[in-house]
Structure formats: C-alpha cells, structure tokens
Amino acid sequence: MVFDETLAERVRRSLKTTQRITERRMFGGIAFLLEDRMSLGVLGEDLVVRIDPLIQDQLSRYPHVRPMDFTGRPMKGFLYVGPEATKSGPGLAAWVRRGVTYAKNMPAKPKKVKK
C-alpha cells in the first residue's frame, strides 16, 4: 500500500525535537517508533496513532477518527485519524502528541536474551 508522503513529512517535522525516533516500514505504510515502540504511522491517507486502549472508545468519537481495523478486526490501542483531522498544523500536532505521550509512558520492552 502506498502512504501519503506529504503527511509522513509533516509528521517527521512534528517529531524533529523528539529524541530516539526511528522509522520502519510496517503495515504497508511507515511507522514512527520511540525507543522501538510504535507511536505513530502513516497508512494510505490516514495517520495511525497508538493510544491507551482504555480511552480508545472515547477518542473514536472524535470527527474523522475510527479504530484501526487493518485485518478486519479493530486493533486495541490504535486509531486511524483521517486527513480532515490532520490537515491543520494544530490538529496534526495534537494527534502526534497523543501518540508520543503514550509511547513514552509504555513500560520498557524486556531485553532479548541471545542464545
């Protein structure tokens, strides 16, 4: 799947001052990871935002926001945010902040033990 390069570049600019961000191709789009934890992504025209699953229903009620249903089943803790909700700078910044904040507050991944 092709992703919106313009949106991806806008996300990159929003993350410019955030340290430890890497990018990885995922889900046919691009994901932005904070310390190896996905926080945001771009898939098609949509921004993908990782959020606390406990507030997913609440945030899904926002205009142009829906649960991420990549496989036909909604994924807990992930939202699609449509282009209408991210076309303004403040709109995009608010969703980027949500994704980064959630990723920052996730527990550290356990270290993989080499065999």
N, C-alpha and C positions, 0 to 999 in steps of 0.2 A: 504494500500500500504506500502511496505517496503521501508525504506530510507537507503541511504548509510551511515552507522555508521562511517566509516573512514572519510568521508567528514565532517560529523557533528562534529567529534572530532577535526578536523583541524580548523573548524570554531570556536569552543569553545576556542582553543588555541589562535586564532587570536583576540578573544574578551576578553582575560584574563585581560587586563588592562582597559577595558571599564566598567565603573560602571553602576549599575542599569539594568543589562541584566538579563532577565528571559527566561526560555524555556517553551514552551507549545506545545503539540501535536495538529497539525492542518493540514487540507487537506490530511490526511493520512500520513503525514510526521512530521517534527519537525520545529517549528518556534522559532526564537530568537527575543525577544521583548526588546526594550529600553523604559523604563518607560511606559509599556503597549502598545507600538506602534510597530507593526511588522516592523522589518528592514531586516531580512534575514530568510531563511529557507532552508531545505533540503527536497526534494521530489524525490523519486527514486534516480537516479544518479545525478540529477540536483541541482544546487544551485538556490534558489529563492531569488531575490534581489528586494527590494522595492526602486523605484526611482521616481523622479519628472516626472509626466506624460507628461510634456511639452518637455522632452528630450527623451522620450521613443522611438520614431521613429529613432532618431539619434543613440542611444545605441543599438537598434535592428539590426543595420547594422554591428556590430562587429561580427567577426567569432564565431560560436558556441553559439550565443545568439539569443533568439527569445521571442516574447511576451508570457506571461503566459496565457495559454488557458485551464485552468483546467476544465471548463464546456463546452468547445467547442466554447466559445466566448472569445476573448482576454480580459484580465483584465487590466484596465488602471493603470499604475504605478507599474506594476510587470513584471519582466523578468525571464525567465528560462536561466540559464547560464550552458552550457553543460560541461562535465568533461574535455574536451580538453582545455577549457579556464581557468580551475581552478587547473590543475594538478601541475603547478609550484607554489611555495610559493608566489612570487610577483604577479602572476596572481590572485590567491585567495585573497591576501591582497588588491588589487585594487578594487575588487568587494565588499569585506567586508566593505572597507572604504566608497564606494558609498552608500551602504545600511544604515550604521550607520549615516553618514552625513545627509542623507535625513531624517531619523527618528529624529535626534537631532533638525532639523530645522522645524519640523512639529509643528503646533500650539498645545498647550496643550489641552488634552481632557477635555470637561466640566465635572465637578463633578456630579456624580449621586445623585439625591435627594432621600433620603429614605422616604417612605410613612408611 
